[in-house]
């Protein structure tokens, strides 16, 4: 059995289409979409509708949760601030029915014909857990308490990675739409069952038209309407490098100086331009 796992598309339709074209040549038996198909790049609705047209198994990521709960009592008031304007912009592009579909997605997946394999977005307990090369084993135990599967496939952190932990291999897929390893490609995971030896995997890196993806920020009106944070997403597409989280760390201090979000993003991008 061969399984393709795609995740963290984040509204990048050009990358999503390129990854799916590549998948079509791999002879896979199943496609799994492991969350965060939406929000970040301009084509949230198109990516969601393309995903649904595949009739494949899907997980709910934290971005689907934000969209599904945006105008409900479960919403965090912070989601309605300027920093989350890209989420609000994406919500407008979707129907109420589509947002309900997102809300109903599972947080984990297992298949009877794919034993010893678990799929999650971030961890078994949460859609926002981060796993790095140095995450303590005790924290991994909390994230995957009671999990017996030897191979755990996850997404969320946008960098291809493998962690070995107490007889498990935790494999992070990489990101289709917003990779963060310096390679602006559409990245996904291929899994193959290898008899009694379990699951082997290969991380895939697919070239796509990055310039076309960048043009979508202007063509759709997203860059003009979704606020300063949209500029950070655009820079991330162009460079495949961390911008959002580092910016938020700086902005926590700059905000105390009275700097507006727009001016803070401008300052950050001008500084990071010298390093890109």
C-alpha positions in Angstrom: 0.0 0.0 0.0 1.2 3.5 -0.9 -0.3 6.6 0.8 0.3 10.3 0.0 0.0 12.7 2.9 -0.4 16.4 2.1 -0.7 19.1 4.7 -0.3 22.8 5.4 -1.4 24.0 2.0 -2.5 27.3 3.6 -4.4 28.5 0.6 -1.5 28.2 -1.9 -3.4 26.8 -4.9 -0.4 26.8 -7.2 1.6 24.6 -4.8 -1.4 22.3 -4.1 -2.1 21.7 -7.7 1.6 20.9 -8.4 1.7 18.5 -5.5 -1.4 16.7 -6.6 -0.1 16.4 -10.2 3.0 14.7 -8.7 0.9 12.5 -6.5 -1.0 11.3 -9.6 2.2 9.8 -10.9 3.1 7.8 -7.8 0.5 5.0 -8.0 -0.9 5.7 -4.5 -3.8 3.8 -3.0 -4.9 6.6 -0.7 -4.5 10.3 -0.2 -4.7 11.8 3.3 -5.0 15.6 3.8 -3.6 16.3 7.3 -5.0 19.7 8.0 -4.4 23.5 7.5 -5.6 23.5 3.9 -6.8 27.1 4.4 -5.6 30.6 5.5 -2.3 32.2 4.8 -2.2 32.5 1.0 -5.1 34.0 -1.0 -6.9 30.9 -2.4 -8.5 29.5 0.7 -11.8 28.7 -0.9 -10.3 27.2 -4.1 -8.0 24.9 -2.1 -10.8 23.8 0.1 -13.0 23.0 -2.9 -10.2 21.2 -4.7 -9.6 19.1 -1.5 -13.3 18.2 -1.2 -13.4 17.1 -4.9 -10.7 14.5 -4.2 -13.1 12.6 -1.9 -10.2 11.6 0.3 -9.7 11.4 4.1 -9.1 14.7 5.8 -8.0 16.0 9.2 -8.9 19.2 10.9 -6.0 21.5 11.5 -5.9 24.6 13.7 -6.6 26.8 10.7 -9.8 24.9 9.9 -10.7 25.3 13.6 -10.2 29.1 13.4 -12.4 29.3 10.3 -15.1 27.0 11.6 -15.4 28.7 15.0 -14.8 32.3 13.8 -18.3 33.7 14.5 -19.3 31.3 17.3 -19.1 31.4 21.1 -16.0 29.2 20.8 -14.1 32.0 19.0 -11.1 33.6 20.7 -11.7 37.4 20.7 -8.1 37.7 19.6 -9.1 36.2 16.2 -11.0 39.4 15.4 -7.9 41.6 15.8 -5.9 43.1 13.0 -3.3 40.3 13.4 -5.8 37.7 12.4 -7.2 39.6 9.4 -6.1 36.9 7.0 -8.4 34.5 8.9 -11.3 36.9 8.6 -10.6 37.4 4.9 -10.6 33.6 4.4 -13.9 33.2 6.3 -15.6 35.5 3.9 -14.6 33.4 0.9 -16.3 30.3 2.3 -19.9 29.3 2.7 -21.5 28.5 6.1 -21.8 24.9 4.9 -18.1 24.7 4.1 -17.2 26.0 7.5 -19.5 23.4 9.1 -17.7 20.7 7.0 -14.4 21.9 8.5 -15.8 21.8 12.0 -16.9 18.1 11.6 -13.5 16.9 10.5 -11.7 14.4 12.8 -8.6 15.2 14.8 -7.0 11.8 14.1 -7.3 9.0 11.5 -6.7 5.3 11.6 -7.4 2.8 8.8 -8.2 -0.9 9.2 -6.2 -1.7 6.1 -3.2 0.4 7.2 -2.3 -1.1 10.6 0.2 0.4 13.0 -0.3 3.9 11.5 -1.8 7.0 13.1 -2.4 10.4 11.4 -2.8 13.6 13.3 -2.3 17.3 12.5 0.0 18.3 15.4 -0.4 15.6 18.1 -3.0 13.2 19.4 -4.1 15.7 22.1 -4.0 19.1 20.3 -3.9 20.8 16.9 -1.2 23.2 17.9 1.5 21.1 19.5 5.0 21.7 18.2 7.6 19.0 17.9 11.2 19.8 17.2 14.5 17.8 17.3 14.9 18.8 21.0 11.3 18.4 22.3 11.7 16.4 25.5 10.6 12.8 25.5 8.3 13.5 28.5 6.4 16.0 26.4 6.1 13.6 23.6 4.6 11.1 26.0 1.9 13.7 27.0 1.2 14.4 23.3 0.7 10.8 22.4 -0.5 9.2 25.6 -2.0 5.8 25.0 -0.9 5.7 21.3 0.2 2.2 20.3 1.0 2.7 16.6 4.6 2.6 15.8 4.4 5.1 13.0 2.8 8.5 13.7 2.4 10.9 10.8 1.9 14.6 11.6 2.1 18.1 10.0 1.8 21.6 11.5 5.5 22.6 11.8 6.2 23.0 8.1 9.6 21.3 8.2 10.2 17.7 7.2 11.4 15.8 10.3 11.6 12.4 11.9 11.7 11.8 15.7 12.4 8.4 17.2 10.7 8.0 20.5 10.2 4.9 22.7 9.7 2.5 19.7 7.7 5.0 17.6 8.8 7.0 14.6 7.1 10.4 14.5 7.2 11.7 10.9 6.4 15.3 10.1 5.3 15.8 6.5 6.6 19.2 5.6 4.3 21.8 4.0 2.7 22.0 0.6 2.1 25.7 0.6 4.4 27.3 3.2 7.6 25.3 3.7 10.0 26.7 6.1 13.3 25.0 5.2 14.5 27.5 2.7 13.3 25.5 -0.3 10.2 27.1 -2.0 8.7 23.8 -3.2 5.5 21.9 -2.6 6.5 19.3 0.0 4.5 16.2 1.0 5.1 12.6 2.3 4.9 9.2 0.6 4.3 6.2 2.8 4.7 2.6 1.7 4.0 -0.6 3.7 7.0 -2.9 3.5 5.8 -6.3 4.7 6.5 -7.1 8.3 9.1 -4.4 8.6 6.3 -1.7 8.9 6.1 1.6 7.1 8.8 3.3 5.1 8.5 6.9 4.0 10.0 9.4 1.5 9.7 13.2 1.8 8.8 14.7 -1.6 9.8 18.2 -2.9 8.0 19.4 -6.0 8.9 22.5 -8.0 6.0 24.8 -8.7 5.4 28.3 -10.1 6.2 30.4 -7.1 5.9 33.6 -9.1 2.4 32.8 -10.0 1.6 32.1 -6.3 3.0 35.5 -5.4 1.0 37.2 -8.1 -2.2 35.8 -6.5 -1.7 38.1 -3.5 -2.4 41.1 -5.7 -4.7 39.6 -8.3 -7.2 38.5 -5.6 -7.1 41.7 -3.6 -5.9 39.8 -0.6 -2.7 41.8 -0.1 -4.8 45.0 0.0 -7.6 43.7 2.1 -6.1 41.3 4.6 -3.8 43.7 6.3 -0.1 43.8 7.1 0.1 40.1 8.1 -0.7 39.2 4.5 2.7 40.7 3.6 4.4 38.3 5.9 2.7 35.4 4.3 3.8 36.6 0.9 7.4 36.9 2.0 7.2 33.3 3.4 6.0 32.0 0.1 8.9 33.8 -1.7 11.6 32.7 0.7 10.3 29.5 2.4 11.7 30.9 5.6 10.3 31.8 9.0 8.8 35.2 9.2 5.5 35.0 11.1 6.7 33.6 14.5 9.9 35.7 14.6 7.8 38.8 13.7 5.4 38.1 16.6 8.3 37.9 19.0 9.6 41.3 17.9 6.1 42.8 17.8 5.5 41.9 21.4 8.2 44.5 22.3 7.5 47.0 19.5 3.8 47.2 20.5 4.9 48.5 23.9 6.7 51.3 22.1 3.4 52.2 20.5 4.3 51.0 17.0 1.3 50.1 14.8 1.1 46.7 13.2 1.6 48.2 9.8 4.8 50.0 10.8 6.0 46.9 12.7 5.6 44.7 9.7 7.4 47.3 7.5 10.3 47.5 10.0 10.6 43.7 10.2 10.5 43.1 6.4 13.0 45.9 5.8 15.3 44.2 8.3 14.8 40.7 7.1 15.3 41.7 3.5 19.0 42.3 4.3 19.2 38.6 5.4 17.1 36.9 2.7 
